Amino acid sequence: MMTDKLRAAAKAALETLDCGGRNYSRAAHILRAALAEPEQEPVGKFSKFSDGVWKEVTASSPGIFLYIAPPRREWVGLTDDEVNLIYAEPQTHVGQYAKAIEAKLREKNT
């Protein structure tokens, strides 16, 4: 979920990219796409009470907002250093490198 402050910062960055005089079209395209996505609205707010039961509460009460779908997370890839560390470990088969890379990506993205 994009906060109002983050949305404002993205808009300011987009304006800067548009006026920069360099070819920032890919960055500008990514920002436009992110800003075009509608912000997800919560369907309710819930709090866990002392009896262990989750109950809906008012917006001003402490609690957790509930959404229809979880907010999308941006994919996090491996840095060159992380790839080099995996490559430096002795592996006997290409499949072992693939498994090591898969495990590291899963760790970073879940």
ZAMARGU-4260 file (C-alpha; in steps of 0.2 Angstrom, whole numbers, plus 5000, padded with zeros to 4 digits):
<rodrens>
0) 5000/5000/5000 | 5007/5017/4995 | 5005/5030/5008 | 5001/5048/5004 | 5018/5054/5009
5) 5026/5041/4997 | 5014/5045/4984 | 5018/5063/4985 | 5037/5059/4984 | 5034/5048/4969
10) 5025/5062/4960 | 5039/5074/4964 | 5052/5062/4958 | 5042/5059/4942 | 5041/5078/4939
15) 5060/5079/4941 | 5063/5065/4929 | 5052/5073/4916 | 5062/5089/4917 | 5079/5081/4919
20) 5084/5083/4901 | 5091/5065/4901 | 5083/5049/4895 | 5074/5044/4911 | 5059/5036/4902
25) 5060/5019/4910 | 5061/5026/4928 | 5047/5038/4923 | 5036/5024/4916 | 5038/5013/4931
30) 5033/5028/4943 | 5018/5032/4932 | 5013/5013/4932 | 5014/5013/4951 | 5005/5029/4953
35) 4991/5023/4941 | 4987/5008/4952 | 4972/5012/4964 | 4976/5012/4982 | 4968/4997/4991
40) 4955/5002/5003 | 4953/4992/5019 | 4937/4982/5022 | 4938/4984/5041 | 4949/4986/5056
45) 4950/4972/5069 | 4958/4970/5086 | 4961/4955/5097 | 4953/4957/5114 | 4958/4949/5130
50) 4946/4934/5127 | 4957/4930/5112 | 4943/4934/5100 | 4946/4946/5085 | 4932/4959/5084
55) 4929/4973/5072 | 4933/4990/5080 | 4931/5008/5074 | 4944/5017/5063 | 4950/5027/5078
60) 4953/5012/5089 | 4970/5003/5089 | 4970/4987/5078 | 4974/4980/5061 | 4967/4985/5045
65) 4960/4970/5034 | 4962/4970/5016 | 4954/4959/5002 | 4971/4955/4995 | 4988/4957/5003
70) 4997/4972/4997 | 5009/4967/4983 | 5027/4967/4987 | 5041/4972/4975 | 5052/4958/4970
75) 5069/4958/4978 | 5083/4951/4967 | 5101/4946/4972 | 5115/4958/4973 | 5131/4955/4963
80) 5139/4951/4980 | 5126/4938/4985 | 5128/4930/4968 | 5147/4930/4970 | 5145/4922/4987
85) 5134/4908/4981 | 5146/4905/4966 | 5161/4905/4977 | 5154/4890/4988 | 5159/4873/4981
90) 5145/4865/4972 | 5147/4849/4962 | 5132/4851/4950 | 5124/4866/4941 | 5108/4861/4950
95) 5115/4864/4967 | 5119/4882/4961 | 5101/4884/4956 | 5095/4877/4972 | 5106/4889/4982
100) 5100/4904/4972 | 5082/4898/4974 | 5084/4897/4993 | 5092/4914/4994 | 5078/4922/4983
105) 5065/4914/4994 | 5073/4920/5010 | 5073/4938/5003 | 5055/4938/4996 | 5045/4929/5009
</rodrens>
